[in-house]
Amino acid sequence: MEKILIAFLIGGLICLLGQLLMDLTPMSLTPGHILVGFVTGGAILSALGIYGPLVDLAGAGATVPLSGFGHALAQGAISAVEKEGLLGAFAGGLEATAVGIAAAVIFGYTMAVIFNPKG
């Protein structure tokens, strides 16, 4: 139960940061900018060795937000560089996140077919 509470609090704080950025920054900072910032921030914190311990502490509370996607990309690239050399930096991140990306595409397409979106 304690692990669930920690995951909820850490994930909630990450989401709160995103909401505050959307509410308190000028209109020139769009949600797209914030999304890219979270992915980039997760990758940078992962490369610095900061995001890994956060994932160990919070579990899904740190991996589900977009910063967790950046962490997965960075860890995949780092792992592939260790195994394959410099060329691994280009493919490692995609290999590490391929299942999640494929699931998002498949589920998104399925929902679009079922619910017939307008727009």
C-alpha positions as protocol buffer text, in pm:
chain_id: "A"
residue {
  index: 1
  type: MET
  ca { x: 0 y: 0 z: 0 }
}
residue {
  index: 2
  type: GLU
  ca { x: 288 y: 235 z: 78 }
}
residue {
  index: 3
  type: LYS
  ca { x: 437 y: 182 z: -271 }
}
residue {
  index: 4
  type: ILE
  ca { x: 104 y: 277 z: -430 }
}
residue {
  index: 5
  type: LEU
  ca { x: 86 y: 596 z: -224 }
}
residue {
  index: 6
  type: ILE
  ca { x: 442 y: 694 z: -320 }
}
residue {
  index: 7
  type: ALA
  ca { x: 366 y: 627 z: -688 }
}
residue {
  index: 8
  type: PHE
  ca { x: 50 y: 837 z: -664 }
}
residue {
  index: 9
  type: LEU
  ca { x: 228 y: 1126 z: -495 }
}
residue {
  index: 10
  type: ILE
  ca { x: 530 y: 1134 z: -728 }
}
residue {
  index: 11
  type: GLY
  ca { x: 314 y: 1094 z: -1040 }
}
residue {
  index: 12
  type: GLY
  ca { x: 79 y: 1360 z: -909 }
}
residue {
  index: 13
  type: LEU
  ca { x: 365 y: 1601 z: -848 }
}
residue {
  index: 14
  type: ILE
  ca { x: 494 y: 1549 z: -1204 }
}
residue {
  index: 15
  type: CYS
  ca { x: 145 y: 1616 z: -1341 }
}
residue {
  index: 16
  type: LEU
  ca { x: 106 y: 1918 z: -1111 }
}
residue {
  index: 17
  type: LEU
  ca { x: 427 y: 2060 z: -1256 }
}
residue {
  index: 18
  type: GLY
  ca { x: 285 y: 2021 z: -1607 }
}
residue {
  index: 19
  type: GLN
  ca { x: -43 y: 2185 z: -1507 }
}
residue {
  index: 20
  type: LEU
  ca { x: 138 y: 2476 z: -1343 }
}
residue {
  index: 21
  type: LEU
  ca { x: 349 y: 2524 z: -1656 }
}
residue {
  index: 22
  type: MET
  ca { x: 32 y: 2539 z: -1867 }
}
residue {
  index: 23
  type: ASP
  ca { x: -149 y: 2775 z: -1630 }
}
residue {
  index: 24
  type: LEU
  ca { x: 127 y: 3013 z: -1526 }
}
residue {
  index: 25
  type: THR
  ca { x: 339 y: 3060 z: -1837 }
}
residue {
  index: 26
  type: PRO
  ca { x: 273 y: 3287 z: -2134 }
}
residue {
  index: 27
  type: MET
  ca { x: 63 y: 3161 z: -2423 }
}
residue {
  index: 28
  type: SER
  ca { x: 381 y: 3125 z: -2629 }
}
residue {
  index: 29
  type: LEU
  ca { x: 457 y: 2810 z: -2424 }
}
residue {
  index: 30
  type: THR
  ca { x: 211 y: 2568 z: -2582 }
}
residue {
  index: 31
  type: PRO
  ca { x: 118 y: 2222 z: -2453 }
}
residue {
  index: 32
  type: GLY
  ca { x: 341 y: 2083 z: -2729 }
}
residue {
  index: 33
  type: HIS
  ca { x: 637 y: 2271 z: -2588 }
}
residue {
  index: 34
  type: ILE
  ca { x: 560 y: 2135 z: -2243 }
}
residue {
  index: 35
  type: LEU
  ca { x: 529 y: 1778 z: -2373 }
}
residue {
  index: 36
  type: VAL
  ca { x: 865 y: 1801 z: -2550 }
}
residue {
  index: 37
  type: GLY
  ca { x: 1014 y: 1958 z: -2237 }
}
residue {
  index: 38
  type: PHE
  ca { x: 897 y: 1666 z: -2023 }
}
residue {
  index: 39
  type: VAL
  ca { x: 1041 y: 1405 z: -2262 }
}
residue {
  index: 40
  type: THR
  ca { x: 1368 y: 1595 z: -2291 }
}
residue {
  index: 41
  type: GLY
  ca { x: 1384 y: 1655 z: -1917 }
}
residue {
  index: 42
  type: GLY
  ca { x: 1328 y: 1286 z: -1847 }
}
residue {
  index: 43
  type: ALA
  ca { x: 1606 y: 1192 z: -2089 }
}
residue {
  index: 44
  type: ILE
  ca { x: 1848 y: 1444 z: -1937 }
}
residue {
  index: 45
  type: LEU
  ca { x: 1768 y: 1344 z: -1579 }
}
residue {
  index: 46
  type: SER
  ca { x: 1810 y: 980 z: -1682 }
}
residue {
  index: 47
  type: ALA
  ca { x: 2149 y: 1045 z: -1841 }
}
residue {
  index: 48
  type: LEU
  ca { x: 2258 y: 1225 z: -1524 }
}
residue {
  index: 49
  type: GLY
  ca { x: 2155 y: 925 z: -1313 }
}
residue {
  index: 50
  type: ILE
  ca { x: 1876 y: 1113 z: -1134 }
}
residue {
  index: 51
  type: TYR
  ca { x: 1563 y: 965 z: -1294 }
}
residue {
  index: 52
  type: GLY
  ca { x: 1658 y: 599 z: -1235 }
}
residue {
  index: 53
  type: PRO
  ca { x: 1640 y: 625 z: -855 }
}
residue {
  index: 54
  type: LEU
  ca { x: 1310 y: 813 z: -891 }
}
residue {
  index: 55
  type: VAL
  ca { x: 1173 y: 520 z: -1095 }
}
residue {
  index: 56
  type: ASP
  ca { x: 1299 y: 279 z: -827 }
}
residue {
  index: 57
  type: LEU
  ca { x: 1117 y: 483 z: -562 }
}
residue {
  index: 58
  type: ALA
  ca { x: 792 y: 566 z: -743 }
}
residue {
  index: 59
  type: GLY
  ca { x: 753 y: 289 z: -1001 }
}
residue {
  index: 60
  type: ALA
  ca { x: 465 y: 370 z: -1237 }
}
residue {
  index: 61
  type: GLY
  ca { x: 434 y: 715 z: -1079 }
}
residue {
  index: 62
  type: ALA
  ca { x: 758 y: 804 z: -1256 }
}
residue {
  index: 63
  type: THR
  ca { x: 736 y: 585 z: -1568 }
}
residue {
  index: 64
  type: VAL
  ca { x: 383 y: 665 z: -1686 }
}
residue {
  index: 65
  type: PRO
  ca { x: 423 y: 1045 z: -1729 }
}
residue {
  index: 66
  type: LEU
  ca { x: 603 y: 1169 z: -2041 }
}
residue {
  index: 67
  type: SER
  ca { x: 923 y: 1218 z: -1847 }
}
residue {
  index: 68
  type: GLY
  ca { x: 924 y: 840 z: -1806 }
}
residue {
  index: 69
  type: PHE
  ca { x: 915 y: 806 z: -2186 }
}
residue {
  index: 70
  type: GLY
  ca { x: 1224 y: 1028 z: -2207 }
}
residue {
  index: 71
  type: HIS
  ca { x: 1388 y: 810 z: -1942 }
}
residue {
  index: 72
  type: ALA
  ca { x: 1311 y: 495 z: -2143 }
}
residue {
  index: 73
  type: LEU
  ca { x: 1451 y: 652 z: -2461 }
}
residue {
  index: 74
  type: ALA
  ca { x: 1772 y: 753 z: -2285 }
}
residue {
  index: 75
  type: GLN
  ca { x: 1819 y: 417 z: -2115 }
}
residue {
  index: 76
  type: GLY
  ca { x: 1759 y: 235 z: -2443 }
}
residue {
  index: 77
  type: ALA
  ca { x: 2015 y: 451 z: -2620 }
}
residue {
  index: 78
  type: ILE
  ca { x: 2271 y: 413 z: -2341 }
}
residue {
  index: 79
  type: SER
  ca { x: 2225 y: 36 z: -2333 }
}
residue {
  index: 80
  type: ALA
  ca { x: 2254 y: 6 z: -2712 }
}
residue {
  index: 81
  type: VAL
  ca { x: 2570 y: 219 z: -2718 }
}
residue {
  index: 82
  type: GLU
  ca { x: 2728 y: -12 z: -2461 }
}
residue {
  index: 83
  type: LYS
  ca { x: 2642 y: -317 z: -2677 }
}
residue {
  index: 84
  type: GLU
  ca { x: 2674 y: -188 z: -3033 }
}
residue {
  index: 85
  type: GLY
  ca { x: 2886 y: 126 z: -3014 }
}
residue {
  index: 86
  type: LEU
  ca { x: 2793 y: 468 z: -3145 }
}
residue {
  index: 87
  type: LEU
  ca { x: 2540 y: 337 z: -3399 }
}
residue {
  index: 88
  type: GLY
  ca { x: 2336 y: 199 z: -3109 }
}
residue {
  index: 89
  type: ALA
  ca { x: 2256 y: 556 z: -3003 }
}
residue {
  index: 90
  type: PHE
  ca { x: 2030 y: 592 z: -3306 }
}
residue {
  index: 91
  type: ALA
  ca { x: 1831 y: 271 z: -3268 }
}
residue {
  index: 92
  type: GLY
  ca { x: 1845 y: 194 z: -2895 }
}
residue {
  index: 93
  type: GLY
  ca { x: 1582 y: 441 z: -2785 }
}
residue {
  index: 94
  type: LEU
  ca { x: 1335 y: 325 z: -3047 }
}
residue {
  index: 95
  type: GLU
  ca { x: 1395 y: -40 z: -2966 }
}
residue {
  index: 96
  type: ALA
  ca { x: 1336 y: 26 z: -2596 }
}
residue {
  index: 97
  type: THR
  ca { x: 1007 y: 208 z: -2656 }
}
residue {
  index: 98
  type: ALA
  ca { x: 876 y: 25 z: -2965 }
}
residue {
  index: 99
  type: VAL
  ca { x: 610 y: -174 z: -2779 }
}
residue {
  index: 100
  type: GLY
  ca { x: 465 y: 138 z: -2614 }
}
residue {
  index: 101
  type: ILE
  ca { x: 464 y: 333 z: -2940 }
}
residue {
  index: 102
  type: ALA
  ca { x: 302 y: 44 z: -3128 }
}
residue {
  index: 103
  type: ALA
  ca { x: 37 y: 5 z: -2856 }
}
residue {
  index: 104
  type: ALA
  ca { x: -45 y: 378 z: -2871 }
}
residue {
  index: 105
  type: VAL
  ca { x: -85 y: 364 z: -3249 }
}
residue {
  index: 106
  type: ILE
  ca { x: -297 y: 47 z: -3244 }
}
residue {
  index: 107
  type: PHE
  ca { x: -522 y: 161 z: -2959 }
}
residue {
  index: 108
  type: GLY
  ca { x: -558 y: 509 z: -3107 }
}
residue {
  index: 109
  type: TYR
  ca { x: -655 y: 367 z: -3446 }
}
residue {
  index: 110
  type: THR
  ca { x: -898 y: 119 z: -3287 }
}
residue {
  index: 111
  type: MET
  ca { x: -1072 y: 395 z: -3090 }
}
residue {
  index: 112
  type: ALA
  ca { x: -1092 y: 611 z: -3403 }
}
residue {
  index: 113
  type: VAL
  ca { x: -1261 y: 330 z: -3594 }
}
residue {
  index: 114
  type: ILE
  ca { x: -1502 y: 244 z: -3311 }
}
residue {
  index: 115
  type: PHE
  ca { x: -1608 y: 598 z: -3221 }
}
residue {
  index: 116
  type: ASN
  ca { x: -1582 y: 773 z: -3561 }
}
residue {
  index: 117
  type: PRO
  ca { x: -1421 y: 1100 z: -3449 }
}
residue {
  index: 118
  type: LYS
  ca { x: -1517 y: 1425 z: -3613 }
}
residue {
  index: 119
  type: GLY
  ca { x: -1249 y: 1676 z: -3674 }
}
